[in-house]
């Protein structure tokens, strides 16, 4: 099953930046414990969805930030 890309360039950049910030906070010991684990899992999901270009949550909600695949039919 091929999933359509629904994440645009700006969205990818934001996701990667958020993941880098979370990693930085973790390695600086500013987040720890359960909060750190939850945020690190979120960071990994952000990186993976950015690399793949598809977000399952966007699909479920019918969202699309990828201008190349937005349906422009009237």
N, C-alpha and C positions, 0 to 999 in steps of 0.2 A: 504494500500500500504506500503510495507516494503522497506525502502531505504537502499541501501548498504552503509556500513561504508567506508568513503573515507578519513578519517583523521587519520594519524598515531600518534604514541606516542610523537615523538619530536614536531610535529605540535600542538598537544594538549597542551603540556607544554609551548610552545611559546605563544599560544593564551591566556592561563591563566596568564602567566607573564605579557603580554601586558595589559590585563584587570586589573590586580592588580596595575600596574604602573599608568594606567589612573585613577583608583579609588584613589590612593595615591595623585596624582596631584590635583584631585578635592577636596579631603578633606583637603589638605594643602592650598586650595584657590589659586593654581597656574594656574588653568584654570577656567574660569567663562563664563557665558552667553551662547550664541549659540554654541560656540566652545565646552564648557563643555557638553552641552546636546548631541551634535552629537557624541562626544567621549564616553560618558557614554552609549549611545545606542549601539555604536560599541562594547564596552566592554561587554555589556549584550549579544550581538549576539555571540561574541567570546566564552563566558562562555557556552552559550547554545549549540553551535555547538560542543564544546569540550566534553560536557557531553553526547550528542547524538551520536557523532562520525561521523556525516554527515554534509557536507557543500554544500548547494544548488548551490553556485557559482562554486565550484569545479565540481559538476555534469554538469552544463551548459557548462563549458570549457573542460570537459573530463579529469580533473586532478584527481590524487589519490596519497596521501602520505601514505596510509595504506599498508604496505608491505604484510600483511596477505591476502589482496584481490587483489593484483596486478596480472593481467593475465600474466603468464610467457610462454604461448604457442608461439611457433615460427611460 
